[in-house]
Amino acid sequence: NKKSNKIYIIQNVDKKIPLDTIAKNKDLRLDELLEEMETIVASGTRLNLDYAIDDMLDEDEQDEVIDYFRSCETSSLDLAREELEDSDYNWEQLKIMRLKFLVENGN
């Protein structure tokens, strides 16, 4: 099941299917889908999530979060949420930006 989920997720991200749709079709919540994606990225598979990120955050917000992950010593989402609390990012926004950061900069 995990392997079929992985293949399904990769194929649908490649097709730029909305993340909510991918999650719904696999009977997952968005946070569960993002966890699956983190496992995929950690195994070395590159996911281009720009299409989904562009729907969640504007360019300045994306730059702010990426700059944060570049400068921090840990990629902890709890710490990121704390450090960026003035900007009001939600967990999913930070999670997907961390995925983008890991894809671009390695684990």
Buried (B, 14 or more C-beta within 10 A) or exposed (E): EEEEBBEBBBEBBEEEBEBEEBBEEBEBEBEEBBEBBBEBBEEEBEBEBEEBBEEBBEEEBBEBBBEBBEEEEEBEBEEBBEEBEEBEBEBBBBBBBBBBBBBEEEE
